[in-house]
Amino acid sequence: MPKQNTVKGPAVVKGIALHTGARATLRILPAPPDTGIVFRRIDMPGAPEVLANARNVVDVRRATTIASRTTGAFVVTVEHIMSSLHAACVDNAVIEMDGPEPPIADGSAKPYFEGILEAGIQEQDAEAHFWTAKAPIVFEEGSAMLALLPADDLRISFTTQFGYSDLDTQFFSCQVTTETFRKELEGARTFCPYKELEQVIAAGLAKGGSLDNAIILHDGALICKDGLRYPNELVRHKIMDMIGDLYLVGKRVHAHVMSVKSGHPTHCKLAALMLEQEAAAAAAK
């Protein structure tokens, strides 16, 4: 059986937070077996912690936010970090943050993923835990559809369509491994339709956003700095986000997930349904 992993040493990412615009520093630290992924708010009295788990999701508007109802710790925009840890097969880590939001960096998972690999992966003396499907999970919500099927690995097949341009109808399917994540997904950047920017800014968000860390969908074009990194960068970013949201089940995921027009709300709903299925299977034993 594969073993659990942690990081060998600290992985540090610094930069501007997307929504607050504040300077932020994040440190990914080693943790003992069966710790899971724990976020620690060192800027709050007592350095409270929150476990990265679908049961702790409290907001899914434009990002995934988790919070502990006992400690008061909360963290906004965890998906890029969680995606990087999932793809790197890091089961246990403490994420120290000096604010509520991590650095947006270049808008992709690359700074986090490469930082983890540079810090090194440490195998631990405990068996790894995997979430595996006991039965399909299928649901629709609005225009989104998600179907999860049993599989021996993690594969995601995703279709996007935002209706702003012919360019935003995209499809990509990928077996998710450390190698494919690095080659196909880590560099895909976040994006926002131009028509939604006014609403986002009016809500006091995206204070750290710029063409240095986002793609803008406007007037039939995809606007970004230095051109697209992939011809279908939008859908690859959505897959990267999903890998992070699914890791909120607290285990490495083995399943084939097929998605049409889904986002954080439906990804986190799927993760919650996955936990329900697992709990029902355990109760039936």
Backbone hydrogen bonds, N-H to C=O, Kabsch-Sander energy under -0.5 kcal/mol:
donor,donor_aa,acceptor,acceptor_aa,energy
4,Q,126,A,-3.1
6,T,122,Q,-2.2
8,K,120,G,-2.2
11,A,28,I,-1.8
13,V,26,L,-2.5
15,G,24,A,-2.1
17,A,22,A,-2.7
18,L,102,P,-0.5
21,G,17,A,-1.3
24,A,15,G,-3.1
26,L,13,V,-2.7
27,R,96,E,-2.4
28,I,11,A,-3.0
29,L,27,R,-0.6
29,L,94,V,-3.0
35,T,32,P,-1.3
38,V,36,G,-0.6
38,V,93,A,-2.5
39,F,50,V,-2.8
40,R,95,I,-3.3
41,R,48,P,-2.6
42,I,40,R,-1.1
42,I,97,M,-1.8
43,D,97,M,-0.7
44,M,41,R,-1.4
47,A,44,M,-2.4
50,V,39,F,-2.3
52,A,37,I,-2.9
53,N,51,L,-1.3
54,A,248,L,-2.6
56,N,53,N,-2.2
57,V,54,A,-1.4
58,V,65,T,-2.6
59,D,65,T,-1.3
62,R,60,V,-0.9
65,T,59,D,-2.8
65,T,63,A,-0.6
66,I,75,V,-2.2
67,A,56,N,-2.4
68,S,73,A,-2.9
69,R,67,A,-0.5
72,G,68,S,-1.4
75,V,66,I,-2.6
76,V,100,P,-3.2
78,V,64,T,-1.8
82,M,78,V,-2.6
83,S,79,E,-2.5
84,S,80,H,-1.8
85,L,81,I,-2.3
86,H,82,M,-2.5
87,A,83,S,-2.6
88,A,84,S,-1.8
89,C,86,H,-1.2
90,V,85,L,-2.7
91,D,5,N,-1.5
91,D,89,C,-0.7
92,N,5,N,-2.0
93,A,36,G,-2.3
94,V,29,L,-2.0
95,I,38,V,-3.5
95,I,93,A,-0.5
96,E,27,R,-2.9
96,E,94,V,-0.8
97,M,40,R,-2.7
98,D,25,T,-1.3
104,I,16,I,-3.0
105,A,16,I,-0.5
107,G,104,I,-2.6
109,A,186,E,-1.2
110,K,186,E,-1.5
112,Y,109,A,-0.5
113,F,109,A,-2.9
114,E,110,K,-3.0
115,G,111,P,-1.4
116,I,112,Y,-2.2
117,L,113,F,-2.2
118,E,114,E,-2.3
119,A,115,G,-2.1
120,G,116,I,-1.6
122,Q,6,T,-3.4
123,E,121,I,-0.6
124,Q,4,Q,-3.0
126,A,124,Q,-1.9
128,A,2,P,-2.8
131,W,252,R,-3.1
132,T,130,F,-0.6
133,A,254,H,-0.8
137,I,148,L,-2.1
139,F,146,L,-2.3
141,E,144,A,-2.3
144,A,141,E,-2.0
145,M,260,V,-2.1
146,L,139,F,-2.6
147,A,258,M,-2.4
148,L,137,I,-3.2
149,L,256,H,-2.6
155,R,153,D,-0.6
155,R,255,A,-2.4
156,I,174,C,-2.3
157,S,257,V,-2.8
158,F,172,F,-2.9
159,T,259,S,-1.7
160,T,170,Q,-2.8
168,D,165,S,-1.4
169,T,166,D,-1.0
170,Q,160,T,-1.2
170,Q,168,D,-0.9
172,F,158,F,-2.0
174,C,156,I,-2.3
176,V,154,L,-3.2
177,T,175,Q,-0.8
181,F,177,T,-2.5
182,R,178,T,-1.7
183,K,179,E,-1.9
184,E,180,T,-3.3
185,L,180,T,-0.6
185,L,181,F,-1.7
186,E,181,F,-2.9
188,A,185,L,-1.8
190,T,107,G,-1.5
192,C,215,I,-2.4
194,Y,217,L,-3.1
196,E,193,P,-1.5
197,L,193,P,-0.6
197,L,194,Y,-1.1
198,E,194,Y,-0.6
200,V,196,E,-2.4
201,I,197,L,-3.2
202,A,198,E,-2.4
203,A,199,Q,-1.3
204,G,201,I,-1.9
205,L,200,V,-2.2
207,K,19,H,-1.5
208,G,18,L,-3.5
209,G,18,L,-0.5
209,G,206,A,-1.2
213,N,210,S,-1.7
215,I,190,T,-1.9
216,I,223,I,-3.0
217,L,192,C,-1.7
218,H,216,I,-0.7
218,H,221,A,-2.5
220,G,164,Y,-0.6
221,A,218,H,-1.7
223,I,216,I,-3.3
223,I,221,A,-0.6
224,C,222,L,-0.5
225,K,211,L,-1.1
227,G,224,C,-0.8
233,E,230,Y,-1.2
236,R,232,N,-1.6
237,H,233,E,-2.1
238,K,234,L,-1.9
239,I,235,V,-2.1
240,M,236,R,-2.3
241,D,237,H,-2.6
242,M,238,K,-2.3
243,I,239,I,-2.3
244,G,240,M,-1.4
245,D,241,D,-2.5
246,L,242,M,-2.9
247,Y,243,I,-0.9
248,L,245,D,-1.4
249,V,246,L,-1.6
250,G,247,Y,-2.0
252,R,129,H,-1.7
254,H,131,W,-2.8
255,A,153,D,-1.1
255,A,253,V,-0.5
256,H,149,L,-2.7
257,V,155,R,-2.8
257,V,255,A,-0.6
258,M,147,A,-3.2
258,M,256,H,-0.5
259,S,157,S,-3.0
260,V,145,M,-2.5
261,K,159,T,-3.1
267,H,263,G,-2.9
268,C,264,H,-2.7
269,K,265,P,-1.5
270,L,266,T,-2.4
271,A,267,H,-2.2
272,A,268,C,-2.1
273,L,269,K,-2.3
274,M,270,L,-2.4
275,L,271,A,-1.9
276,E,272,A,-2.0
277,Q,273,L,-2.5
278,E,274,M,-2.2
279,A,275,L,-2.4
280,A,276,E,-2.4
281,A,277,Q,-2.2
282,A,278,E,-2.0
283,A,279,A,-2.2
284,A,280,A,-1.5
285,K,281,A,-0.5
285,K,282,A,-0.7
